[in-house]
Amino acid sequence: MLTRIISAAVGIVIMVTMLILHNTLALPFVTAGITVVMLFELLRAVKLEKCLPVLISSAAYGLAVPFAYSFHKFYESSDFKGNTEIFIFAFAVLCCFVIFVTWLFNHKKIRYEQIFFALAATILIPQAMSTMVRIERENSEHGVFLLVMGLCGAWIADSGAYFTGVAIGKHKLCPEISPKKTIEGFVGGMISTAVVFVAAFAVYNNLIADNSMKQEIGSYFAVAVTGLLCAVIGTVGDLSASMIKRQIGFKDYGKIMPGHGGLMDRFDSVLFVLPTFYCLISISYNLNIL
């Protein structure tokens, strides 16, 4: 228990420091670091971590995407509008090409299941994690608050589900994938996330934000629905990562956080929640709901 608490405390300090220094390169740097470690853990799960061309290509894309989106605002305000998307797409094509060529030269050792898993991880993980940068960078006034809420959408649901499950959980949600998850815990996670979202937006709206923000955040029903959806999506992400571990035969993805496992074990729900949250707030702002 002490090991878990110490690991969690170190993780919290890193995240808080990143949020305090959000206007610097700390945000994309930390995001890129987390992304690369997650990619390594996934490649190790399919026994490709020692295949250097695949590992280097995957890591390079994982490093590049958060920094590219970090400078996205600069490109949007200059004559090079759209260069960010072009660079990311072109670099993705290059990295995928290297991975495919590596497969061709090692087709007797590497199976198609491994290579397509590596390709999916290489593209999806950096794009999902880089929404941390996009949420903050694309809303200069309220980006930090929205980023915190995006992370809460994953972690509050997990905590709410855990405590509800311990208190009243009786019916298993997916016993073969995650034996400890219950239907009662799932519902409790949804409700707790919705409540926290509404409370946090209300406090920010009335005590912290300026008048412009007060006009933008007009519907707490939409805020509650966003929290509910994030809780559902986060559970899907958690179960998906657990299913991969079950099929591969892993207990944890890594040991970088003693008592907690690897970063994939901690950010599995975040991978699904952050892109969902980013899409929801973008749609809501465009429709003047938030």
Secondary structure in CASP SS format (residue, H / E / C, confidence):
PFRMAT SS
TARGET T0000
AUTHOR 0000-0000-0000
METHOD secondary structure of the structure
MODEL  1
M C 1.00
L H 1.00
T H 1.00
R H 1.00
I H 1.00
I H 1.00
S H 1.00
A H 1.00
A H 1.00
V H 1.00
G H 1.00
I H 1.00
V H 1.00
I H 1.00
M H 1.00
V H 1.00
T H 1.00
M H 1.00
L H 1.00
I H 1.00
L C 1.00
H C 1.00
N C 1.00
T C 1.00
L C 1.00
A H 1.00
L H 1.00
P H 1.00
F H 1.00
V H 1.00
T H 1.00
A H 1.00
G H 1.00
I H 1.00
T H 1.00
V H 1.00
V H 1.00
M H 1.00
L H 1.00
F H 1.00
E H 1.00
L H 1.00
L H 1.00
R H 1.00
A H 1.00
V C 1.00
K C 1.00
L C 1.00
E C 1.00
K C 1.00
C C 1.00
L H 1.00
P H 1.00
V H 1.00
L H 1.00
I H 1.00
S H 1.00
S H 1.00
A H 1.00
A H 1.00
Y H 1.00
G H 1.00
L H 1.00
A H 1.00
V H 1.00
P H 1.00
F H 1.00
A H 1.00
Y H 1.00
S H 1.00
F C 1.00
H H 1.00
K H 1.00
F H 1.00
Y H 1.00
E H 1.00
S C 1.00
S C 1.00
D C 1.00
F C 1.00
K C 1.00
G C 1.00
N H 1.00
T H 1.00
E H 1.00
I H 1.00
F H 1.00
I H 1.00
F H 1.00
A H 1.00
F H 1.00
A H 1.00
V H 1.00
L H 1.00
C H 1.00
C H 1.00
F H 1.00
V H 1.00
I H 1.00
F H 1.00
V H 1.00
T H 1.00
W H 1.00
L H 1.00
F H 1.00
N C 1.00
H C 1.00
K C 1.00
K C 1.00
I C 1.00
R C 1.00
Y H 1.00
E H 1.00
Q H 1.00
I H 1.00
F H 1.00
F H 1.00
A H 1.00
L H 1.00
A H 1.00
A H 1.00
T H 1.00
I H 1.00
L H 1.00
I H 1.00
P H 1.00
Q H 1.00
A H 1.00
M H 1.00
S C 1.00
T H 1.00
M H 1.00
V H 1.00
R H 1.00
I H 1.00
E H 1.00
R H 1.00
E C 1.00
N C 1.00
S C 1.00
E C 1.00
H C 1.00
G H 1.00
V H 1.00
F H 1.00
L H 1.00
L H 1.00
V H 1.00
M H 1.00
G H 1.00
L H 1.00
C H 1.00
G H 1.00
A H 1.00
W H 1.00
I H 1.00
A H 1.00
D H 1.00
S H 1.00
G H 1.00
A H 1.00
Y H 1.00
F H 1.00
T H 1.00
G H 1.00
V H 1.00
A H 1.00
I H 1.00
G C 1.00
K C 1.00
H C 1.00
K E 1.00
L E 1.00
C E 1.00
P C 1.00
E C 1.00
I C 1.00
S E 1.00
P E 1.00
K E 1.00
K E 1.00
T E 1.00
I H 1.00
E H 1.00
G H 1.00
F H 1.00
V H 1.00
G H 1.00
G H 1.00
M H 1.00
I H 1.00
S H 1.00
T H 1.00
A H 1.00
V H 1.00
V H 1.00
F H 1.00
V H 1.00
A H 1.00
A H 1.00
F H 1.00
A H 1.00
V H 1.00
Y H 1.00
N H 1.00
N H 1.00
L H 1.00
I H 1.00
A C 1.00
D C 1.00
N H 1.00
S H 1.00
M H 1.00
K H 1.00
Q H 1.00
E H 1.00
I C 1.00
G C 1.00
S C 1.00
Y H 1.00
F H 1.00
A H 1.00
V H 1.00
A H 1.00
V H 1.00
T H 1.00
G H 1.00
L H 1.00
L H 1.00
C H 1.00
A H 1.00
V H 1.00
I H 1.00
G H 1.00
T H 1.00
V H 1.00
G H 1.00
D H 1.00
L H 1.00
S H 1.00
A H 1.00
S H 1.00
M H 1.00
I H 1.00
K H 1.00
R H 1.00
Q H 1.00
I H 1.00
G C 1.00
F C 1.00
K C 1.00
D C 1.00
Y C 1.00
G C 1.00
K C 1.00
I C 1.00
M E 1.00
P C 1.00
G C 1.00
H C 1.00
G E 1.00
G C 1.00
L H 1.00
M H 1.00
D H 1.00
R H 1.00
F H 1.00
D H 1.00
S H 1.00
V H 1.00
L H 1.00
F H 1.00
V H 1.00
L H 1.00
P H 1.00
T H 1.00
F H 1.00
Y H 1.00
C H 1.00
L H 1.00
I H 1.00
S H 1.00
I H 1.00
S H 1.00
Y H 1.00
N H 1.00
L C 1.00
N C 1.00
I C 1.00
L C 1.00
END
